[in-house]
Structures are given as C-alpha cells and as structure tokens.
C-alpha cells in the first residue's frame, strides 16, 4: 500500500503566526491565556495546553487583570480591546493579517453605509457565531446582516443600498451564487440597479480558494482520501465536502483513533490531506498509524 501526504495541506500563514506567537510567549515560562481555541483542531489545542496555554472565554476576562491574553488568528471585535484596556489586560494580538485587513474594510463600508439616506446595509457571508464572523460584525456595531448560504436572504432589504463581504474561509462558488441571487432580488424589487446600490467584495482568502483547486489533482491520484480536520473547522468542512465530490471515497477524521480497517480493503493508494487548521504532525501520525497497523 502506498501512502501519500498532501504536501500542500496544513496550516495557513495566519495559523502559523498565531501558534508561533503562542509558543514564543510560552517559552518564557509565563502564564498565557487564549480567547477560545487557538485553532479548530483538538489535537493541536491539546498539544499547546500541555505547554501551558490556557483556553478561556470572554466571561473569564474580569478575573485576569494584569495577565497576558492571546487573540487568535480569527480576530476579535472592538469591544474586546476596550474591555482588555479597562481591565489592564495585556493583549498579545495574533489576528491573521488577512482577517485584520477585512475588519478594516468592513468598518470603512459600515461608515459609508451609515452616511447614506436611507441608511445602507453591511452583509457578511459567513457562519453565524463563528469567531471570525463575530469579530467582523463587531466592526459594524453588530448591525451587519449575516447570511449563511446563497439562499439565506430573508434579512436583507433589497430596496436599500448594501455592501457584501465574505468570511475568509467560505466557498467562492457559493459566494458567486449569493451575488447572483442578491442581484436578482434587487432587480425584482427596484428594477434597474444603480452601480452604487450593491457592491460585493470578494474577501475569501486566496489560500482557501487555491486549496480547493489543488485538492482535485491530489484526490484523483489516490484510491481513498483521509481528510484530517477538526470537526469545528469551517475551512475543513468546506474542503472536505469539495474533496468528496472529486473522490467519493473520502473519509473525514479528526484523529488517528477514528481510523477503520475496512476503509483500506483492496486499496493500493491512500492520500492524507487536511484543512488550513490541520497540523502537519497530525497527518504524519495518521500515516504512521496506518503503517504500524499493517492495514
């Protein structure tokens, strides 16, 4: 049996930066807290917990006066920074530069929409409640309309101006379909659409968009794909579903203990890949588990 690990899979730049920042801080033997899981991968979270990183939620901030708190790659809304300043908490900001730039763009769009009469709308294509989306909505004083799919249009007033942005890890195909659906609804509502009425900004991370295309060749080159990802990873869910369309014999696992021997019956080539939140060491551990089990 041949086992191939996708050399293009693994942490994106933003996650590498956040984890590197955490490890550098922990190397000084100081206590470091992180607002939420640093990455949507339980195995990597556990590894960093063993090094001393303590995961907290916002409700615990008042008890951390004078402590160091890490902001993960997903970013945080402005309210978090204000609360930390009030409490004397030292924030270690590891927000992904791409997410940070998106936050700034949304804030600019929000100010633009507020200045119009009637007031315009900021729409964010993303997963409600996702850490990145919470941070993006915070740039609009939590007035943004979050749509979860191309057909989730119920909260939009098509007669009012709007600016559309996307969570960085969404599907570019779904985003394009969402744009078409909104344009159709606007035409049905007000007729001819002025250029300034609706502007969509493609803010999907190129790393995510390119990964989908890269997966096609990899998935075609093997008989079964093991897609390694944390269950809570939006990027992982999207890429897994995309991979499964290309290679129906694709299995989603989050750790080595989920491997099943029946997956490898009469299989010659096994491919191992993952999300942009999947550590390389975990994919290698999956490969070693298969080899050592003599599957």
SULWO-V138690 format. One record per residue. RES is the residue in three letters. SS is DSSP state (H for helix, E for strand, L for the rest). D_CENTER is the distance of its C-alpha to the mean C-alpha in Angstrom with 2 decimals. Layout:
res & ss & d_center
RES & SS & D_CENTER
RES & SS & D_CENTER
//
This chain:
res & ss & d_center
UNK & L & 33.43
UNK & E & 31.20
UNK & E & 27.74
UNK & E & 25.36
UNK & E & 22.07
UNK & L & 19.83
UNK & L & 20.32
UNK & L & 17.34
UNK & L & 14.82
UNK & L & 13.26
UNK & L & 11.40
UNK & L & 10.25
UNK & H & 12.31
UNK & H & 10.20
UNK & H & 9.96
UNK & H & 13.59
UNK & H & 14.62
UNK & H & 13.47
UNK & H & 15.10
UNK & H & 18.04
UNK & H & 18.56
UNK & H & 18.67
UNK & H & 21.06
UNK & H & 23.21
UNK & H & 23.67
UNK & H & 24.45
UNK & L & 26.97
UNK & L & 29.17
UNK & L & 29.55
UNK & L & 28.37
UNK & L & 26.51
UNK & E & 22.86
UNK & E & 20.73
UNK & E & 16.96
UNK & E & 15.54
UNK & L & 13.49
UNK & L & 12.35
UNK & L & 11.59
UNK & L & 9.09
UNK & L & 8.40
UNK & L & 11.52
UNK & H & 14.88
UNK & H & 17.01
UNK & H & 15.56
UNK & H & 15.61
UNK & H & 19.19
UNK & H & 20.16
UNK & H & 19.36
UNK & H & 21.04
UNK & H & 24.05
UNK & H & 24.13
UNK & L & 24.29
UNK & E & 20.88
UNK & E & 21.11
UNK & E & 18.24
UNK & E & 19.26
UNK & L & 18.44
UNK & H & 19.62
UNK & H & 22.89
UNK & H & 23.91
UNK & H & 23.81
UNK & H & 27.47
UNK & H & 28.63
UNK & L & 27.13
UNK & L & 29.38
UNK & L & 29.83
UNK & L & 27.08
UNK & E & 24.13
UNK & E & 20.64
UNK & E & 17.48
UNK & E & 14.64
UNK & L & 11.45
UNK & L & 9.08
UNK & L & 7.17
UNK & L & 10.72
UNK & L & 13.37
UNK & L & 15.75
UNK & H & 19.25
UNK & H & 20.84
UNK & H & 19.43
UNK & H & 21.08
UNK & H & 24.25
UNK & H & 24.42
UNK & H & 24.04
UNK & H & 26.77
UNK & H & 28.98
UNK & H & 28.74
UNK & L & 29.27
UNK & L & 26.03
UNK & E & 25.05
UNK & E & 21.39
UNK & E & 19.90
UNK & E & 17.19
UNK & L & 14.50
UNK & L & 12.13
UNK & L & 10.62
UNK & H & 13.40
UNK & H & 11.45
UNK & H & 9.77
UNK & H & 13.31
UNK & H & 14.98
UNK & H & 13.11
UNK & H & 14.21
UNK & H & 17.65
UNK & H & 17.81
UNK & H & 17.07
UNK & H & 19.68
UNK & H & 22.10
UNK & H & 21.63
UNK & H & 22.18
UNK & H & 25.35
UNK & H & 26.49
UNK & H & 26.15
UNK & H & 27.97
UNK & L & 30.84
UNK & L & 31.59
UNK & L & 34.13
UNK & L & 33.02
UNK & L & 29.82
UNK & L & 26.82
UNK & E & 23.41
UNK & E & 19.83
UNK & E & 17.57
UNK & E & 13.77
UNK & E & 12.29
UNK & L & 9.43
UNK & L & 9.29
UNK & L & 12.09
UNK & L & 11.83
UNK & L & 8.10
UNK & H & 8.34
UNK & H & 6.95
UNK & H & 9.16
UNK & H & 11.90
UNK & H & 12.11
UNK & H & 12.38
UNK & H & 14.94
UNK & H & 16.79
UNK & L & 17.73
UNK & L & 19.73
UNK & L & 21.42
UNK & L & 19.37
UNK & L & 21.20
UNK & L & 18.44
UNK & E & 18.44
UNK & E & 15.16
UNK & E & 15.51
UNK & L & 13.60
UNK & L & 15.43
UNK & L & 18.01
UNK & L & 20.75
UNK & L & 19.56
UNK & L & 21.88
UNK & L & 24.08
UNK & L & 23.20
UNK & L & 23.92
UNK & L & 27.39
UNK & L & 28.06
UNK & L & 31.17
UNK & L & 29.37
UNK & L & 27.59
UNK & E & 23.81
UNK & E & 20.98
UNK & E & 17.81
UNK & E & 14.38
UNK & E & 10.99
UNK & L & 7.45
UNK & L & 6.45
UNK & L & 4.65
UNK & L & 7.70
UNK & L & 10.94
UNK & H & 13.47
UNK & H & 16.25
UNK & H & 15.29
UNK & H & 14.92
UNK & H & 18.38
UNK & H & 19.81
UNK & H & 18.72
UNK & H & 20.54
UNK & H & 23.58
UNK & H & 23.73
UNK & H & 23.68
UNK & H & 26.32
UNK & H & 28.43
UNK & H & 28.37
UNK & H & 29.32
UNK & H & 32.18
UNK & H & 33.39
UNK & H & 33.36
UNK & H & 34.85
UNK & L & 36.04
UNK & L & 35.67
UNK & L & 32.42
UNK & L & 32.90
UNK & L & 30.64
UNK & L & 29.46
UNK & L & 28.76
UNK & E & 25.34
UNK & E & 23.14
UNK & E & 19.71
UNK & L & 17.52
UNK & L & 15.23
UNK & L & 12.36
UNK & L & 9.99
UNK & L & 9.46
UNK & H & 12.48
UNK & H & 11.23
UNK & H & 9.03
UNK & H & 12.06
UNK & H & 14.51
UNK & H & 13.21
UNK & H & 14.10
UNK & H & 17.52
UNK & H & 18.05
UNK & H & 17.57
UNK & H & 20.54
UNK & H & 23.11
UNK & H & 21.96
UNK & H & 21.96
UNK & H & 25.37
UNK & L & 26.80
UNK & L & 26.73
UNK & L & 28.11
UNK & E & 25.29
UNK & E & 21.63
UNK & E & 20.10
UNK & E & 16.32
UNK & E & 15.21
UNK & L & 11.97
UNK & L & 11.35
UNK & L & 12.07
UNK & L & 9.44
UNK & L & 6.41
UNK & H & 5.25
UNK & H & 5.08
UNK & H & 8.21
UNK & H & 9.79
UNK & H & 9.79
UNK & H & 11.15
UNK & H & 13.47
UNK & H & 14.94
UNK & H & 15.45
UNK & H & 17.11
UNK & H & 19.23
UNK & H & 20.62
UNK & H & 21.86
UNK & L & 23.03
UNK & L & 23.89
UNK & L & 24.67
UNK & E & 21.08
UNK & E & 20.42
UNK & E & 17.28
UNK & E & 17.87
UNK & L & 16.25
UNK & L & 19.40
UNK & H & 22.81
UNK & H & 24.67
UNK & H & 23.23
UNK & L & 25.04
UNK & L & 27.89
UNK & H & 30.97
UNK & H & 31.59
UNK & H & 28.57
UNK & H & 30.57
UNK & L & 33.93
UNK & L & 35.43
UNK & L & 32.30
UNK & L & 32.96
UNK & E & 29.62
UNK & E & 26.44
UNK & E & 23.13
UNK & E & 20.35
UNK & E & 16.85
UNK & E & 13.28
UNK & L & 9.55
UNK & L & 8.32
UNK & L & 8.17
UNK & L & 11.70
UNK & L & 14.66
UNK & H & 17.53
UNK & H & 20.05
UNK & H & 18.75
UNK & H & 19.16
UNK & H & 22.55
UNK & H & 23.45
UNK & H & 22.93
UNK & H & 25.22
UNK & H & 27.78
UNK & H & 27.84
UNK & H & 28.74
UNK & H & 31.37
UNK & H & 32.87
UNK & L & 33.13
UNK & L & 34.98
UNK & L & 33.18
//
